[in-house]
Amino acid sequence: MADGEPKVFADTVAPRLLGGLADEMIRYHREQGEHIILAGTRAVTTVRARYAEQRLGRHVQYVILGAGLDTFAYRADGGIAVFEVDHPATQEWKKGLLKAAAIAVPRQVAFAPADLAVERPLRRLLDAGFDAARPALVSWLGVSYYLTRDAVAATLAELGRLAPGSEIVMDYALPDGMRDAEGDAYARIAEQIVAERGEPYASHFAPDEINALLSDHGFEVDQNVSLRDAVPTPMWRRTDSLRPFDCFRLVSATISG
């Protein structure tokens, strides 16, 4: 709502979910939105949401690891089972926002509380009604760089046990020397901000490292792309401040039969 056309991604539920805070945030982004952190964050979040949701296709189960304030389940038509996995405290906060906004939780939505830094998600998913015999799409966005390499590997090992045909979409942070100039500028500021908030970045990966890690755990990589290449080229023919930059990458991979 802070950017012009073409829209990379439209979230019709988020303003309701955030209530009065939404107006404040939208106004701030409209007034200060050219700042590299604000514009960069909008680019990252809109591109990765569009990229993940467009891969749902034939899947009837959608697992959102680190769901946060993701609103897919409250925008969807009801034909897919959605499992939101997140820290228990974060889930309770979100439930409170949903209740305050009078947004009903659809019957096909299940909450699976888990601390991904120390817990593996599969048991929690099974407890929430997940069908391990059927393929699923797993989105794991905005999370991996807050976890150590060992924690990322452990989660991928767990997800590698899903049914053949299951897919994962995840983003990851590039290391020094692999970002472009704008990506470096974004990373310097963003990493300082999150560290000051007590959640420093804990891992960075080169594309070939992520590809190898996924392969080690039973996945075949379909795409490993930059923000620029994750959406159609016309999305970047713009007159506003939204621009692609190379600091994060998106990767999609499938468990082979």
N, C-alpha and C positions, 0 to 999 in steps of 0.2 A: 504493500500500500504506500510505501515511501518512494517507490520507483515508477517510472513510466512504462511505456510499451516498447517491445513486447514483454508480456509477463512471463517470467521464467517459471513461476509456480504461484498458484493462488490458493491461499488457505482461508476458507470462509468461516471457519469455526474459531480460530485463534483469538480474534477480537472479543468474541463472547466469553471465551474461557478466561481471558485476562481482565475482563471487566474494565473498570476505570483506568487501570494501569495501561491498557492498550492505547487509549487516546493519548496518554502522556508519552508513551514510547514512540508512537507513530509521529507525533508532533516533533519530538526530539530528532528522529531520523530525517524528517523532512527539512528541519532547520540546520542540522549539523551533519547530514548524511554523506557529505563528500569526504569526511575524515576516513583515513585508510582502514581503521578498525571497524567503523560502522558499515562502510560500503563493502569491505572485505567479508565481514560476517554475514551480511545479507547475501552476497554472492555464494558463499560456501553453503549456507543453510538452504537456500532455495534450489541450488543446483543438485545437491545431494538428495533432497526430498523428491524432486522430480525424477531423478535417475533411479532411485529405489522403487518408487511406486509404479513406474512404467515397466518394471520387470515382473510385476505380479502375474500377469498372463494367466496361465493355466492353474496356478496354485490356489488351493482352497484353505491353506493355513499360512498365516503371516506372523512371524515372530519379530518383535521389535525389542532388541537388546538395548538397554539404556533408553527407555522410551521417553523419559522426561515429559515435556508438554506436547509430544507428537499428537496430532489430532486425526490421523487417518481413520481410526475406528469410528469417529463421530461424524465423518464425512462419507464413509463407504455406504454401499447400497445393501449391505447385509449378506452378501453371498460368500463371504470369507470369514473364517474364524481367526480372530486377532488375539495374540498373546503378548501382553505388555510386561516386559521384564525390567525391573529397576530396583534400586535400593528401597527398602521398606519405607523409610522416612519420606523419600521423594514421592512414592506412590500415594502415601496418605495425604501429602500436600496437594497432589493433583486431584485426588478424590474430593478434597475440600473445595477446590476451585470449580470442579464440575458441578458439585452440589449447589454452590453459591450462584453459579450461572444458569441453574436449572437445565443442565444438559444431562439427559438420561444416558446411563451406560447401557449400550445395546446388549442383548442377550448373548450375542456371539463374541463378546469381549471378555477375556479372562485376565486377571492380574496375577503375575507370578513374582512375588518379592524375592530379590536375591542381591547380595553385594558381590558384584562381579570381580572385585579385587581379590576376594578370598573364596568365593563359591563358584561352582560350576553350574550352568543353567539348566541342564537337561532334567535333573530330578525335580526341580521346581516346575518346569514345564509339564512334566508328566502329572505332577500333583494337581496342576491347573486344568487337566483334561486334554493335553496335547496328545495327538495320535502319532506315535513314533514310527508307525508302519507306512505313513503317507508322507510324500514329499512336502516340503515347506520352503517358503522364501524367508530368509533371515536378514533383516537390516541391522547393521551394527555401526551406527553413525555418531560421530562426535564423542567417541569413547576411547578408542584404542590408544591414543596418544597420552592419555592419563594413566595408562597401565604399563607396567614393566614389560619387557620383551617376554619374560617367562610367563606372565599372566596372559598376554596375548596368545602365546603358543598353547597354553593350557586350555583356553577357551576354544581355539580352533580345533584342538584335539577332541574336545567334547562335541563340538558341532559336526566334526567329521564322522560321528556315529549316527547321524541322521539318515533317513531313508535315501537310497539312490534317487537322483533327480532333484534333490534339495539344492537350493542356491543360497549363496551368501552375497550380500553387498556390504562392503565396509569402506571407510575412509581411513587414511593414515597420514601422518605428518612426514614430510621429507626432511632429510638431514641438511646441515650446512653444506654448501657447495653444490646442491642439487636444486635449489630454489632460484627463481628469477629475482631481479632487483626488487620488484614490488613484494614478492613473497618474502624476501629477506626483511624488508621494512615491516611488513605485517607481523612476521614471526617475532622480531625483536620486541615489539610493543606487547603483542598478545601473550608471549611467554612470561613477560614481566608481570602483567596483570594477573594471570592465573596463579603465578607463584605467590604473589602477595595475598591472594585469596586462599592460599593453603592447598591448591590443587595444581601443582606444577606438572608440565609435560614430563612423562617418564620414559617415552620411547619415540624413536624416529626410525624409519625404514627407507631404504632404497627400493625402487620398484622390483628389481630382481630378487631382493631379499623377501619381500612379501610373496612374490610368485613362488619362490622355493618353499616358504613356510606353508603356504596353502597346499602345495603339491605334497609335502611331507605328511599332511593330514588328510589326504584322500580327495582333494579338490582339483579340478581342472580349471585353470584360469580362462575366462571368456574375454574379459577386457580389463585393462589397467590403464586408466585414462586421466588426463588433466581436467580441470574444471572447464577449460575452453572446449575440449573435445567430448565432454560428457553430455552436452546438449547440442541441438542443431545450430549450425553456424549463424543463421539469422537472429538467434537470441542475443548475439553480441553486437548487432548493428543498432546502436543505441545513442541517445543524446543525453542520458542521465549519467550518474556516477558509477553505475554497476559495471565492473570490468572483471574479466578472468585474470587470475594470477596463479603462479606455481608455488604453492606452499603445502597444499594437501593434494592427494590423489584419491581416486575412487577405483575400486577393484570389484569385479563380479566374478564368481567362480561357482562351479557345479560339482556335486558329488556324482561320480560316474557309477554306472551299474556294475 
